[in-house]
Amino acid sequence: MKKIILAAAAMLAVTFGIQAQDQVRLNPDHPDEYVVQKGDTLWDISGRFLAQPWYWPEIWQVNPQVENPHLIYPGDRLRLIYVGGQPQLQLERGPTAYRLTPASGSSLQPQVRREAVGEPIPAIPLDAINAFLSHTRIVAPDAFRGTPYVISGSEQRILMGAGDKIYARGDFRVPLASYGIYRPGPVYADPITGETLGQQALDVATVDLLQLDPDSRKDFAVATLGVARTSREIRLEDRLMPVEERAIAALFQPGAPAVPVDGVILGVEEGVTQIGKYDVVIVNRGEREGLQPGHVLAIYKRGAVVRDYIERDSVKLPDERAGVLMVFRAFEKMSLALVLEADRPLEVLDLVRNP
């Protein structure tokens, strides 16, 4: 798991177009101090102190006397203080955050150095999105057209996994050392405008090219490939595509978008209908609408339409806030997001807006 560096000093309020000091609200049950535990995330700790966890950078007080003050480790102590009437959090490095080891070098003088113990706590639970950070993606609807596909496993097996040998057929005139195997997912369209937004390419595996043999079709070949990694079983007709070169840094700076966002949840991984905490969802807004990794959005349940029997007409009830999500990967027209809070079961077509 990659380290998450909380670049709090760089997260200025103007980045998100807010006057944060006027809007920061403490959680009514907030502690005066908290000792960071193993397994904590920054989001969880923020929620202990703040009613709106994404305002964490606005109360974080960098202590220049603390080594790497933006990294928070288990054992560190956080204290809530007030400066000029505004809440601030101070960090006191815990006894388990560092250990003393002999310093290397040619000096004969006794010396020690301090080394960080373990990993700093992440901003969000990375285990929930690990497979999505570098593999599952959104592609153009015609991206799978003409790509090679799996035709068999060794001994003609129809389900394959890590360590197996597989065979694929297709156009290998420009062969690559490795390929990603993807399963074509749903093609998504905007429910309001009808615009086609993209297709989900569900990550299946990574394979290495071992051998190429001619095929009866002149522009085709049969490839023998070794399975290096799988996230699910490989099936016949799964597609081969170049491994994505786009680097995905596990660096998240939770905050509100600078521009108004009004979208919906388009889908959820593996076609699940009920959505809950730590589920990964697809949102119909992306980079062109100003969304970036780290942007936090509120989730709303649509208000029902009820009958007013006195006025004899229909009335739409207000939309009700039901959760919070954070974008961790943005494509041109869509984004992948992690549900961080869910007050009730969520569904596809629930609304997402600025928090």
C-alpha positions as a Markdown table, in Angstrom:
| # | Residue | x | y | z |
|---|---|---|---|---|
| 1 | Met | 0.0 | 0.0 | 0.0 |
| 2 | Lys | 1.3 | 3.4 | -1.0 |
| 3 | Lys | 1.9 | 6.0 | 1.6 |
| 4 | Ile | -0.7 | 8.8 | 1.7 |
| 5 | Ile | 0.8 | 12.1 | 2.4 |
| 6 | Leu | -1.6 | 14.6 | 3.9 |
| 7 | Ala | -0.5 | 17.8 | 2.3 |
| 8 | Ala | -2.6 | 19.9 | 4.6 |
| 9 | Ala | -0.6 | 23.1 | 4.3 |
| 10 | Ala | -1.3 | 23.2 | 0.6 |
| 11 | Met | -5.0 | 22.7 | 1.0 |
| 12 | Leu | -6.1 | 26.4 | 1.3 |
| 13 | Ala | -9.7 | 27.3 | 1.6 |
| 14 | Val | -9.6 | 29.4 | -1.6 |
| 15 | Thr | -8.9 | 26.2 | -3.5 |
| 16 | Phe | -12.5 | 25.1 | -2.8 |
| 17 | Gly | -14.1 | 28.5 | -2.9 |
| 18 | Ile | -15.2 | 28.6 | 0.7 |
| 19 | Gln | -14.7 | 30.8 | 3.7 |
| 20 | Ala | -13.9 | 27.8 | 5.9 |
| 21 | Gln | -13.2 | 29.6 | 9.2 |
| 22 | Asp | -16.8 | 30.9 | 9.2 |
| 23 | Gln | -18.2 | 27.4 | 8.4 |
| 24 | Val | -16.1 | 25.0 | 10.5 |
| 25 | Arg | -18.5 | 23.3 | 12.9 |
| 26 | Leu | -17.2 | 21.0 | 15.7 |
| 27 | Asn | -18.9 | 17.7 | 16.3 |
| 28 | Pro | -21.1 | 18.2 | 19.4 |
| 29 | Asp | -19.4 | 15.1 | 21.0 |
| 30 | His | -15.9 | 16.0 | 20.0 |
| 31 | Pro | -13.0 | 15.0 | 22.3 |
| 32 | Asp | -10.5 | 17.5 | 23.6 |
| 33 | Glu | -7.7 | 15.2 | 22.6 |
| 34 | Tyr | -7.3 | 11.9 | 20.8 |
| 35 | Val | -4.5 | 9.3 | 20.5 |
| 36 | Val | -4.3 | 7.9 | 17.0 |
| 37 | Gln | -4.9 | 4.2 | 16.8 |
| 38 | Lys | -3.7 | 1.6 | 14.3 |
| 39 | Gly | -6.4 | 1.2 | 11.7 |
| 40 | Asp | -7.5 | 4.8 | 12.0 |
| 41 | Thr | -8.0 | 6.9 | 8.8 |
| 42 | Leu | -7.9 | 10.7 | 8.6 |
| 43 | Trp | -11.5 | 10.7 | 7.6 |
| 44 | Asp | -12.5 | 8.8 | 10.8 |
| 45 | Ile | -10.4 | 11.1 | 13.0 |
| 46 | Ser | -11.8 | 14.2 | 11.3 |
| 47 | Gly | -15.3 | 13.0 | 12.0 |
| 48 | Arg | -14.5 | 12.8 | 15.7 |
| 49 | Phe | -13.7 | 16.5 | 15.8 |
| 50 | Leu | -15.7 | 18.0 | 13.0 |
| 51 | Ala | -19.3 | 17.9 | 11.9 |
| 52 | Gln | -18.0 | 18.2 | 8.3 |
| 53 | Pro | -14.8 | 16.1 | 8.1 |
| 54 | Trp | -13.6 | 17.7 | 4.8 |
| 55 | Tyr | -12.8 | 21.0 | 6.7 |
| 56 | Trp | -10.0 | 19.2 | 8.4 |
| 57 | Pro | -7.2 | 21.3 | 6.7 |
| 58 | Glu | -8.8 | 24.5 | 8.1 |
| 59 | Ile | -8.2 | 23.5 | 11.7 |
| 60 | Trp | -4.9 | 21.7 | 11.2 |
| 61 | Gln | -2.1 | 23.6 | 12.9 |
| 62 | Val | 1.4 | 22.7 | 11.6 |
| 63 | Asn | 3.9 | 22.5 | 14.4 |
| 64 | Pro | 7.3 | 23.4 | 12.9 |
| 65 | Gln | 9.0 | 21.5 | 15.8 |
| 66 | Val | 7.4 | 18.2 | 14.8 |
| 67 | Glu | 9.3 | 16.2 | 12.1 |
| 68 | Asn | 7.0 | 15.7 | 9.1 |
| 69 | Pro | 4.0 | 17.3 | 10.7 |
| 70 | His | 1.7 | 16.4 | 7.8 |
| 71 | Leu | 2.2 | 12.7 | 8.5 |
| 72 | Ile | 0.1 | 11.2 | 11.3 |
| 73 | Tyr | 1.1 | 7.9 | 12.9 |
| 74 | Pro | -0.5 | 5.6 | 15.4 |
| 75 | Gly | 0.4 | 6.8 | 18.9 |
| 76 | Asp | 0.4 | 10.5 | 18.0 |
| 77 | Arg | -1.8 | 12.7 | 20.2 |
| 78 | Leu | -4.1 | 15.3 | 18.7 |
| 79 | Arg | -5.2 | 18.2 | 21.0 |
| 80 | Leu | -8.0 | 20.7 | 20.3 |
| 81 | Ile | -7.2 | 24.2 | 21.2 |
| 82 | Tyr | -8.5 | 27.7 | 20.3 |
| 83 | Val | -6.5 | 30.4 | 18.6 |
| 84 | Gly | -8.2 | 33.8 | 18.2 |
| 85 | Gly | -11.5 | 32.1 | 19.1 |
| 86 | Gln | -11.1 | 29.6 | 16.2 |
| 87 | Pro | -10.6 | 25.8 | 16.8 |
| 88 | Gln | -7.2 | 24.4 | 15.9 |
| 89 | Leu | -5.7 | 20.9 | 16.2 |
| 90 | Gln | -2.1 | 20.5 | 17.5 |
| 91 | Leu | 0.0 | 17.4 | 17.0 |
| 92 | Glu | 2.2 | 15.8 | 19.7 |
| 93 | Arg | 4.3 | 13.1 | 18.3 |
| 94 | Gly | 3.7 | 9.8 | 20.2 |
| 95 | Pro | 6.4 | 7.6 | 21.7 |
| 96 | Thr | 5.8 | 4.9 | 19.2 |
| 97 | Ala | 6.0 | 7.0 | 16.1 |
| 98 | Tyr | 9.8 | 6.9 | 16.0 |
| 99 | Arg | 12.6 | 4.7 | 17.1 |
| 100 | Leu | 16.2 | 5.5 | 17.7 |
| 101 | Thr | 18.8 | 3.6 | 15.7 |
| 102 | Pro | 22.6 | 4.0 | 15.4 |
| 103 | Ala | 23.5 | 6.5 | 12.7 |
| 104 | Ser | 25.7 | 5.3 | 9.8 |
| 105 | Gly | 28.9 | 7.2 | 8.9 |
| 106 | Ser | 32.6 | 7.3 | 9.5 |
| 107 | Ser | 32.3 | 9.5 | 12.6 |
| 108 | Leu | 33.6 | 7.8 | 15.8 |
| 109 | Gln | 31.3 | 9.9 | 18.0 |
| 110 | Pro | 28.2 | 8.1 | 19.4 |
| 111 | Gln | 25.2 | 9.1 | 17.4 |
| 112 | Val | 21.6 | 8.1 | 16.9 |
| 113 | Arg | 19.0 | 8.8 | 14.3 |
| 114 | Arg | 15.2 | 8.7 | 14.4 |
| 115 | Glu | 13.3 | 6.5 | 12.0 |
| 116 | Ala | 9.6 | 6.4 | 11.4 |
| 117 | Val | 7.9 | 3.2 | 12.6 |
| 118 | Gly | 5.3 | 1.8 | 10.3 |
| 119 | Glu | 3.1 | 3.7 | 7.9 |
| 120 | Pro | 1.3 | 7.0 | 8.4 |
| 121 | Ile | -2.5 | 6.6 | 8.6 |
| 122 | Pro | -4.2 | 7.0 | 5.3 |
| 123 | Ala | -6.9 | 9.6 | 4.4 |
| 124 | Ile | -9.4 | 6.9 | 3.6 |
| 125 | Pro | -9.5 | 3.1 | 3.8 |
| 126 | Leu | -7.3 | 2.2 | 0.8 |
| 127 | Asp | -8.3 | -1.5 | 1.0 |
| 128 | Ala | -11.7 | -0.6 | -0.3 |
| 129 | Ile | -10.4 | 0.9 | -3.5 |
| 130 | Asn | -7.1 | -0.7 | -4.0 |
| 131 | Ala | -8.2 | -2.6 | -7.1 |
| 132 | Phe | -9.5 | 0.6 | -8.7 |
| 133 | Leu | -6.5 | 2.8 | -8.1 |
| 134 | Ser | -4.6 | 1.4 | -11.1 |
| 135 | His | -6.8 | -1.1 | -13.0 |
| 136 | Thr | -10.6 | -0.7 | -13.5 |
| 137 | Arg | -11.2 | 2.2 | -15.8 |
| 138 | Ile | -13.7 | 4.0 | -18.0 |
| 139 | Val | -13.2 | 3.8 | -21.8 |
| 140 | Ala | -14.9 | 5.0 | -25.0 |
| 141 | Pro | -17.8 | 2.7 | -26.0 |
| 142 | Asp | -15.9 | 1.5 | -29.1 |
| 143 | Ala | -12.6 | 0.8 | -27.2 |
| 144 | Phe | -13.1 | -3.0 | -27.2 |
| 145 | Arg | -13.7 | -3.2 | -30.9 |
| 146 | Gly | -11.0 | -5.3 | -32.6 |
| 147 | Thr | -9.1 | -6.1 | -29.5 |
| 148 | Pro | -7.8 | -9.7 | -28.9 |
| 149 | Tyr | -9.8 | -12.0 | -26.7 |
| 150 | Val | -9.4 | -15.1 | -24.5 |
| 151 | Ile | -10.2 | -18.3 | -26.3 |
| 152 | Ser | -9.0 | -21.0 | -23.9 |
| 153 | Gly | -7.1 | -21.8 | -20.8 |
| 154 | Ser | -4.5 | -24.6 | -20.5 |
| 155 | Glu | -6.1 | -28.1 | -20.9 |
| 156 | Gln | -9.1 | -26.2 | -22.4 |
| 157 | Arg | -10.2 | -24.8 | -19.1 |
| 158 | Ile | -12.9 | -22.1 | -19.3 |
| 159 | Leu | -12.0 | -20.4 | -16.0 |
| 160 | Met | -8.4 | -19.3 | -15.3 |
| 161 | Gly | -6.5 | -17.7 | -12.4 |
| 162 | Ala | -3.1 | -16.5 | -11.3 |
| 163 | Gly | -0.2 | -18.7 | -12.4 |
| 164 | Asp | -2.2 | -20.3 | -15.2 |
| 165 | Lys | -1.5 | -20.3 | -18.9 |
| 166 | Ile | -4.1 | -18.9 | -21.3 |
| 167 | Tyr | -4.5 | -18.4 | -25.0 |
| 168 | Ala | -5.9 | -15.4 | -26.8 |
| 169 | Arg | -6.7 | -14.7 | -30.5 |
| 170 | Gly | -6.6 | -11.5 | -32.3 |
| 171 | Asp | -4.5 | -8.7 | -33.9 |
| 172 | Phe | -1.0 | -9.0 | -32.4 |
| 173 | Arg | 0.9 | -7.3 | -35.2 |
| 174 | Val | 2.4 | -4.8 | -32.7 |
| 175 | Pro | 2.9 | -7.2 | -29.7 |
| 176 | Leu | 3.4 | -5.9 | -26.2 |
| 177 | Ala | 5.3 | -7.6 | -23.3 |
| 178 | Ser | 2.3 | -7.4 | -21.1 |
| 179 | Tyr | -1.5 | -6.9 | -21.4 |
| 180 | Gly | -4.4 | -6.1 | -19.1 |
| 181 | Ile | -7.4 | -8.3 | -19.4 |
| 182 | Tyr | -10.7 | -6.5 | -19.0 |
| 183 | Arg | -14.4 | -7.5 | -19.1 |
| 184 | Pro | -16.6 | -5.1 | -21.0 |
| 185 | Gly | -19.0 | -3.5 | -18.5 |
| 186 | Pro | -22.1 | -1.4 | -19.0 |
| 187 | Val | -22.2 | 1.5 | -21.4 |
| 188 | Tyr | -23.4 | 4.6 | -19.4 |
| 189 | Ala | -25.5 | 7.4 | -20.7 |
| 190 | Asp | -26.5 | 10.6 | -18.9 |
| 191 | Pro | -30.0 | 10.1 | -17.6 |
| 192 | Ile | -30.9 | 13.7 | -18.3 |
| 193 | Thr | -29.3 | 14.5 | -21.6 |
| 194 | Gly | -28.9 | 11.0 | -23.1 |
| 195 | Glu | -25.3 | 11.7 | -23.9 |
| 196 | Thr | -23.1 | 8.5 | -24.0 |
| 197 | Leu | -20.5 | 9.0 | -21.3 |
| 198 | Gly | -18.4 | 5.9 | -21.6 |
| 199 | Gln | -18.1 | 2.2 | -20.8 |
| 200 | Gln | -16.8 | 0.4 | -17.8 |
| 201 | Ala | -13.7 | -1.8 | -18.4 |
| 202 | Leu | -13.8 | -4.1 | -15.4 |
| 203 | Asp | -10.3 | -5.2 | -14.4 |
| 204 | Val | -9.7 | -8.9 | -14.5 |
| 205 | Ala | -6.0 | -9.7 | -14.7 |
| 206 | Thr | -2.5 | -8.8 | -16.0 |
| 207 | Val | -0.8 | -11.3 | -18.3 |
| 208 | Asp | 2.7 | -11.6 | -19.9 |
| 209 | Leu | 3.2 | -12.5 | -23.5 |
| 210 | Leu | 5.0 | -15.9 | -23.8 |
| 211 | Gln | 4.6 | -16.9 | -27.5 |
| 212 | Leu | 2.9 | -15.9 | -30.8 |
| 213 | Asp | 1.8 | -18.4 | -33.4 |
| 214 | Pro | 0.2 | -17.7 | -36.8 |
| 215 | Asp | -3.5 | -18.0 | -37.3 |
| 216 | Ser | -5.6 | -19.0 | -40.2 |
| 217 | Arg | -6.5 | -15.4 | -40.6 |
| 218 | Lys | -3.5 | -13.4 | -41.9 |
| 219 | Asp | -4.1 | -10.4 | -39.6 |
| 220 | Phe | -4.6 | -12.7 | -36.6 |
| 221 | Ala | -2.3 | -14.7 | -34.3 |
| 222 | Val | -2.8 | -17.0 | -31.3 |
| 223 | Ala | -0.9 | -15.8 | -28.3 |
| 224 | Thr | 0.2 | -17.9 | -25.3 |
| 225 | Leu | 0.2 | -15.8 | -22.2 |
| 226 | Gly | 1.1 | -16.3 | -18.5 |
| 227 | Val | -1.2 | -14.9 | -15.9 |
| 228 | Ala | 0.8 | -12.6 | -13.5 |
| 229 | Arg | -2.1 | -11.2 | -11.5 |
| 230 | Thr | -5.8 | -11.5 | -11.1 |
| 231 | Ser | -8.6 | -9.6 | -9.4 |
| 232 | Arg | -11.2 | -12.1 | -10.5 |
| 233 | Glu | -11.4 | -15.3 | -12.6 |
| 234 | Ile | -10.5 | -15.0 | -16.3 |
| 235 | Arg | -13.3 | -16.1 | -18.6 |
| 236 | Leu | -13.6 | -16.9 | -22.3 |
| 237 | Glu | -14.1 | -13.8 | -24.4 |
| 238 | Asp | -12.5 | -11.4 | -21.9 |
| 239 | Arg | -10.6 | -8.8 | -23.8 |
| 240 | Leu | -6.9 | -7.9 | -23.9 |
| 241 | Met | -5.9 | -4.2 | -23.9 |
| 242 | Pro | -2.6 | -2.4 | -23.3 |
| 243 | Val | -1.9 | -1.9 | -19.6 |
| 244 | Glu | -2.9 | 1.7 | -18.8 |
| 245 | Glu | 0.1 | 4.0 | -18.4 |
| 246 | Arg | -1.7 | 6.7 | -16.5 |
| 247 | Ala | -0.1 | 6.9 | -13.0 |
| 248 | Ile | -2.5 | 6.9 | -10.2 |
| 249 | Ala | -1.0 | 8.4 | -7.0 |
| 250 | Ala | -2.7 | 7.4 | -3.8 |
| 251 | Leu | -2.7 | 11.0 | -2.6 |
| 252 | Phe | -6.0 | 12.4 | -1.6 |
| 253 | Gln | -6.8 | 15.8 | -0.2 |
| 254 | Pro | -10.5 | 15.7 | 0.9 |
| 255 | Gly | -12.3 | 19.0 | 0.1 |
| 256 | Ala | -15.4 | 20.4 | -1.5 |
| 257 | Pro | -15.4 | 21.1 | -5.3 |
| 258 | Ala | -14.8 | 24.7 | -6.3 |
| 259 | Val | -17.7 | 24.6 | -8.8 |
| 260 | Pro | -21.3 | 23.6 | -8.4 |
| 261 | Val | -21.8 | 19.9 | -9.1 |
| 262 | Asp | -25.3 | 18.4 | -9.8 |
| 263 | Gly | -25.1 | 14.7 | -10.8 |
| 264 | Val | -26.3 | 11.2 | -10.1 |
| 265 | Ile | -24.9 | 7.8 | -9.2 |
| 266 | Leu | -24.9 | 5.9 | -12.4 |
| 267 | Gly | -23.7 | 2.5 | -11.3 |
| 268 | Val | -22.0 | 0.4 | -8.7 |
| 269 | Glu | -19.4 | -2.4 | -9.0 |
| 270 | Glu | -20.6 | -5.8 | -10.0 |
| 271 | Gly | -24.2 | -4.7 | -10.6 |
| 272 | Val | -25.2 | -4.5 | -6.9 |
| 273 | Thr | -28.5 | -2.6 | -6.5 |
| 274 | Gln | -28.2 | -1.6 | -2.8 |
| 275 | Ile | -25.2 | 0.7 | -2.0 |
| 276 | Gly | -23.7 | 1.2 | 1.4 |
| 277 | Lys | -20.6 | 2.5 | 3.2 |
| 278 | Tyr | -17.3 | 1.7 | 1.4 |
| 279 | Asp | -18.9 | 0.7 | -1.8 |
| 280 | Val | -17.4 | 2.1 | -5.1 |
| 281 | Val | -19.8 | 3.9 | -7.3 |
| 282 | Ile | -19.8 | 5.6 | -10.7 |
| 283 | Val | -20.9 | 9.2 | -11.0 |
| 284 | Asn | -22.0 | 11.0 | -14.2 |
| 285 | Arg | -19.6 | 13.9 | -13.6 |
| 286 | Gly | -15.9 | 14.1 | -14.4 |
| 287 | Glu | -12.9 | 16.2 | -15.2 |
| 288 | Arg | -14.8 | 18.4 | -17.7 |
| 289 | Glu | -17.2 | 19.4 | -14.9 |
| 290 | Gly | -14.3 | 20.2 | -12.6 |
| 291 | Leu | -14.1 | 17.0 | -10.5 |
| 292 | Gln | -10.8 | 15.9 | -9.2 |
| 293 | Pro | -9.6 | 13.1 | -6.9 |
| 294 | Gly | -10.3 | 14.1 | -3.3 |
| 295 | His | -13.5 | 16.0 | -4.0 |
| 296 | Val | -16.3 | 15.3 | -1.5 |
| 297 | Leu | -19.9 | 15.2 | -2.6 |
| 298 | Ala | -23.1 | 14.8 | -0.6 |
| 299 | Ile | -25.6 | 12.0 | -1.6 |
| 300 | Tyr | -29.3 | 12.8 | -1.6 |
| 301 | Lys | -32.3 | 10.5 | -1.9 |
| 302 | Arg | -34.9 | 11.9 | -4.2 |
| 303 | Gly | -38.0 | 13.3 | -2.6 |
| 304 | Ala | -41.2 | 11.3 | -3.3 |
| 305 | Val | -44.1 | 12.8 | -5.2 |
| 306 | Val | -47.3 | 12.7 | -3.0 |
| 307 | Arg | -50.9 | 13.7 | -3.5 |
| 308 | Asp | -52.2 | 16.8 | -1.8 |
| 309 | Tyr | -55.9 | 15.9 | -1.4 |
| 310 | Ile | -56.9 | 19.4 | -0.2 |
| 311 | Glu | -55.4 | 21.3 | -3.2 |
| 312 | Arg | -56.0 | 18.3 | -5.4 |
| 313 | Asp | -52.6 | 18.3 | -7.0 |
| 314 | Ser | -49.2 | 16.5 | -6.6 |
| 315 | Val | -46.3 | 17.8 | -4.5 |
| 316 | Lys | -42.7 | 16.7 | -4.6 |
| 317 | Leu | -41.2 | 16.3 | -1.2 |
| 318 | Pro | -37.7 | 17.7 | -0.5 |
| 319 | Asp | -34.6 | 15.7 | -1.5 |
| 320 | Glu | -33.1 | 14.2 | 1.7 |
| 321 | Arg | -29.4 | 14.0 | 2.4 |
| 322 | Ala | -28.4 | 10.4 | 2.9 |
| 323 | Gly | -24.6 | 10.1 | 2.7 |
| 324 | Val | -21.2 | 11.4 | 1.6 |
| 325 | Leu | -18.8 | 10.1 | -1.1 |
| 326 | Met | -15.3 | 11.0 | -2.2 |
| 327 | Val | -14.0 | 10.9 | -5.7 |
| 328 | Phe | -10.8 | 9.0 | -6.0 |
| 329 | Arg | -10.5 | 8.8 | -9.7 |
| 330 | Ala | -11.8 | 11.2 | -12.4 |
| 331 | Phe | -12.2 | 10.5 | -16.1 |
| 332 | Glu | -13.3 | 13.0 | -18.7 |
| 333 | Lys | -17.0 | 12.5 | -18.3 |
| 334 | Met | -17.4 | 10.2 | -15.3 |
| 335 | Ser | -15.7 | 9.5 | -11.9 |
| 336 | Leu | -15.2 | 6.6 | -9.5 |
| 337 | Ala | -16.0 | 7.5 | -5.9 |
| 338 | Leu | -16.0 | 5.8 | -2.5 |
| 339 | Val | -19.1 | 6.0 | -0.3 |
| 340 | Leu | -17.7 | 7.3 | 3.1 |
| 341 | Glu | -21.0 | 7.8 | 4.9 |
| 342 | Ala | -24.4 | 6.2 | 4.3 |
| 343 | Asp | -27.3 | 7.0 | 6.7 |
| 344 | Arg | -29.6 | 4.6 | 4.8 |
| 345 | Pro | -29.4 | 2.2 | 1.8 |
| 346 | Leu | -28.4 | 4.1 | -1.4 |
| 347 | Glu | -29.4 | 3.3 | -4.9 |
| 348 | Val | -28.5 | 4.0 | -8.5 |
| 349 | Leu | -29.8 | 7.4 | -9.7 |
| 350 | Asp | -29.5 | 8.9 | -6.2 |
| 351 | Leu | -28.3 | 12.5 | -6.5 |
| 352 | Val | -24.9 | 13.9 | -5.8 |
| 353 | Arg | -24.2 | 17.6 | -5.0 |
| 354 | Asn | -21.8 | 19.9 | -3.3 |
| 355 | Pro | -21.5 | 19.0 | 0.4 |
